[in-house]
Amino acid sequence: MTEKQKLLILSQPQRSTLEGLSNRRPQLPTDPIRDELVTLGLVVKQGAKWALTPQGKKVLAASSNRRNAGGFSV
């Protein structure tokens, strides 16, 4: 399965959780959506914080590029 195929599988709650993690928003102790992202290998726990894996960063960047087609992403 390619990264683009994985992008299509991510639901809106999964994407928003991924964006929340990248923006360092406070995380709940239990989050079933975040657990799904851990299973996909997009998120990893680092001590008390959660962080995106390199693959998670790629998926997030690609999904924001797709959403902002014709614009730019930071």
Stockholm file with secondary structure:
# STOCKHOLM 1.0

chainA/1-74         MTEKQKLLILSQPQRSTLEGLSNRRPQLPTDPIRDELVTLGLVVKQGAKWALTPQGKKVLAASSNRRNAGGFSV
#=GR chainA/1-74 SS CCHHHHHHHCCHHHHHHHHHHHTTCCCCSCCHHHHHHHHTTSEEEETTEEEECHHHHHHHHHHHHHHTTTSCCC
#=GC SS_cons        CCHHHHHHHCCHHHHHHHHHHHTTCCCCSCCHHHHHHHHTTSEEEETTEEEECHHHHHHHHHHHHHHTTTSCCC
//
